[in-house]
Amino acid sequence: MIKAKIADLLNSDQFLQEVEVKGWVRSFRSNRFIAVNDGSTINNIQCVIDFENTPEDVLKRITVGAALMIKGTLKESLGSQQSVEVEVTSLEILGDANPEEVKLTILSPKKHSLEKLREQAHLRIRTNTFGAVMRVRSKLSFAVHSYFQQNNFHYVNTPIITGSDAEGAGEMFKVTGMDLNNPERDEKGNINYKEDFFGKETNLTVSGQLEAETYAMGLGQVYTFGPTFRAENSNTSRHLAEFWMIEPEVAFCDLDGNMDLAEDFIKYVVSYVLENCKDDLEFLENRLKDDEKTKPAAERSELDLLEKLKFVTENNFKRVSYTEAIDILKNSKPNKKKKFQYPIEEWGADLQSEHERFLVEKHFKCPVILFDYPANIKAFYMRLNEDGKTVRAMDILFPGIGEIVGGSQREERLDVLKEKMKALDIDEKELWWYLDTRKFGTCVHSGFGLGFERLVLFVTGMTNIRDVIPFPRTPQNAEF
């Protein structure tokens, strides 16, 4: 008796073997054909039951969503929909699914909207769409670790609770052990954080970058891959309050080396899923094609999903300075004809998704890396160029999504870093440990950040970031 996953059985040519299958019923036709899925693949295996010799009470319990254990013989299928099937010799129902209750959930056979599926996030993984998305997410996660480990990076777990704000954005979730109904207060009536659990004001991290930089100064090249949080009240299809970040940091690496690393990394992980998620990507591509048909022609993507992924793996990324990009955008037809929602009028503008997509999809027709941004629209830790007005920052732009990676050469000069912090009113005492790394063997170093969900969004062709993380955390929503 072979106990196997359905993914393995569907690829088997060892017929007439006795097999055991465990999974959930996707459909039951003609009191004879059971489609069973165990999550190992998007494809079901057909199990053929002898209904004449199966008790009526057992047949009634073979319903959509029920968990079964089936034993039988693996045979070549006579049907056109599958190559193999299981001729059932025994069947045990491990868990019932009441048909009347199933009708009220997303397990019912009718098609549901993505909004409806989000309301039942605990069940949506049973659908083909979310099964495919989450298998791709899992493979992408493995590819991230695989790439860095193969290239001799060290995995570092940076703090989730922190007293620093790496982005300087201030949009952080506070962490406290105080009684919120009666917090400790000082003589001025302000909350006295010295009496709190950590003895100071603390938050959930927005980035592991600053801590990762300190470890790069001893281990040479490191990466973090963990949860980060933003208390940004943005109820959009591109924002989450809790998401995962990939952040490598490399000592003795300048911006050019950083761009090389980011391009090589992205091509590796996308190539990995193209090779290892073929069935799921084919399903997601067909789903996207059906979705595109409902849109006005002008809003449809020019590339199918697989074409978009190969667009990334098969093209060299075009490297363009921010200044050159501004000139291109200022003189573009959409800008001159006022088609951009945010017109480009002068150098220093913070580029929006529409500008980034124009550069990638219309002008260069390949992925683009923009570099040397205005200092006043970038973070304090980015290295100031000799012109005194730009920094060694870079963003990678993709079709359909705009910015997917943001990174920079870090400011290694202590005096310059202090000046930048002073100009932004960042307290040196809060980041004394970060400044220390510039006192003991400072060196050129660089890194980047990639929001994992944004990568999953791109690779799966989904359009809402809430649909590429198991249990999304968004404003007014912490269900499940």
VOTOR-338385 format. One record per residue (C-alpha): z, x, y. Coordinates in steps of 0.1 Angstrom, whole numbers, plus 5000, padded with zeros to 4 digits. Each point is the difference from the previous one (the first is absolute). Example, Ala and Ser with C-alpha at 12.3 -4.5 7.8 and 13.67 -1.06 7.14 Angstrom:
VOTOR-338385
507851234955
499350145034
//
This chain:
VOTOR-338385
500050005000
498950155033
502049905031
497650075029
499449915036
497149775006
498250275020
499950224969
498949724977
497149905022
498750354998
500550034962
497350004974
502550024971
499349654986
501949824973
503350165010
503249805001
501350005036
502949865020
499449875035
502649895025
499149845033
499649685021
497649724995
497349985027
498149714984
499949804967
496749834992
499149754973
503350044983
498650324986
499250285025
503050165017
499350255029
503050245001
500750265027
502850274999
499450165034
498550324986
496549895011
498449735021
498249894968
501549754975
499750024963
498849694981
502349894971
498549754977
502549774983
499549774970
501249695016
499749794969
502750204983
502250045031
502849755006
499349765028
503350085017
498950375002
496649915014
501649805028
502150305010
496950235005
499749935037
498950215030
502850255008
501749994967
501050334984
498750064964
500150254972
496949984979
499250184968
496650004985
496850184991
497950185027
496449894995
496650055017
499549695022
497149764995
500449875036
498150155029
503050035023
501950274980
499350274974
503149964980
502549724991
503049944979
500049764971
503649875001
502050014968
503449935016
501249895035
503450005015
500849845034
502450245018
500349805032
498849655009
498349905032
500449635008
496549875008
501449765026
501850285018
497050234997
498049745020
502350065030
499650384999
497250255005
499750034962
498049684999
496350064994
498849895034
499250265026
502650075027
499950155035
501650345006
502449835023
501249774972
500350304976
502350175025
502449714999
500450074963
500050385000
502150014969
497149834980
496950125018
499950314978
498849774972
496749945018
496950214995
499950105037
503550135002
500050154965
496950205011
501550105034
503350124985
498450204972
497850175026
503250065021
501750164970
497150234993
499750105036
503750095001
499650224969
496950165016
502150095031
502650194980
497350154978
498150155029
503050155017
501550134967
496750164990
499850175034
503650144997
501749775025
503749934995
501149635001
502849955025
502149685003
500949965037
502849775012
499549635003
503149975023
499550225030
501450065035
496650125014
496849815010
497150224990
497449795019
502049955032
499149634998
503549864999
498949724976
502650064973
502249804978
503750085006
502350084971
503749925004
503149954979
501749815028
501049645000
497249865022
502249715011
502750235012
498650365005
502250285013
499650055038
500950285024
501949965033
496749905018
499449724975
497150184983
499750024962
501950314989
497850164974
502550284996
502049754979
497049904979
499450134965
498050305010
501850065033
496949965020
497149765005
497750004970
496749834990
497549964972
497550275002
496549965016
498850334985
501150294979
497950255020
502750185020
502150064969
496950104979
499150265027
503450174995
499350034963
496550135005
501650295019
501750114967
497749864972
496750065018
498349674992
501849674992
499349635000
502049685003
499049674985
502549735007
500949685018
500149985038
500949725024
498849875034
501949725019
496749925017
499749625006
496350004990
499049704979
496550134992
497950084969
500550375007
503750035004
503050014977
503750065008
500450204968
497250224986
499550334982
498950335017
498350314986
500950305022
499150364991
501250295022
498650354996
501250335015
497550265014
497449725003
498149915032
498149685009
496850114983
501950064967
501849675005
496649825003
498750184969
503149894980
499949645011
496349964992
500450174966
503049794992
498449675008
496850084981
502150094970
502149684999
497049775006
497950184974
503049964976
500049625002
496249984999
500350184966
503149834986
499949645014
496449894993
500749654987
502549925027
497750135028
497149814985
502149685002
501250075035
496450085011
498849664987
502949835016
499250165034
496349904997
501149644995
502350035030
497350155022
497749704993
502549785019
499750215032
497449985027
497250264994
501150215030
503550054985
498950104965
500450364988
496950204997
501450184969
501349864967
503450124989
498750274976
497550115026
502850035025
502150224977
497050224992
499350025037
503350195003
499750224969
496350095005
499950075037
501450305020
502449875026
498550055035
502450195024
499849885036
502250085030
501749715017
498150105032
496749984982
500949664985
500949865034
496650105013
498249844970
502149685004
499549985038
496350024996
499749774970
498249675001
503149794991
501950165029
497149975025
499549644990
503749935001
500149914963
503250204994
503249805004
501550315015
497350175022
500050385002
500150095037
501550355002
501350304981
503649944988
499549664985
501849934968
497349914975
500149674982
498849904965
496749875014
499250345016
501050194969
497849784978
497050035024
500250384997
500249994962
497749704991
497450005028
499850345016
500750274975
499749794968
502650224982
503850045001
501150165032
502950235010
500849985037
502150295014
501550145032
501449685014
501649955035
503650124998
501449695018
498949774972
501450214971
503450104987
502250285014
499750224970
496350065002
498850345012
498950025036
496550155005
499450275026
498449745023
503549855004
498749644997
499049974963
501850064967
498950124966
500149654985
497549854976
499349654986
497749924971
497949685004
498649804972
497449714998
501549655002
503550135008
499950255029
502850255000
501450084965
501650355006
501850145030
501150365002
500450315021
500750375003
503749995009
501450175031
501550324987
501050155034
503649925009
499650015038
497049774999
501749764976
503149985022
497949935030
498149724982
503349844988
501550025035
496949835015
500449714975
503849995005
500750094963
503650144996
500050364987
503449944985
498649734977
497350244987
501950335001
499250074964
496249945006
500150245029
501850264978
496850034979
498350155030
502750265004
500050154965
496650124990
497849745018
496449984989
496849805004
500449694978
498349664996
500249674982
498849644999
501149654991
498249744980
501349654996
499649934963
499449635004
497250075024
498450224974
500549734973
498549755024
496950215005
499550074963
500549644988
498049835027
502949775008
500249885036
503749945005
502650284995
502549754986
497849974970
500250374989
503850044997
502049814974
502549835023
498950025037
502650025028
498849855032
501649835031
502049704988
499350084963
502350184976
499649774971
500250124964
//
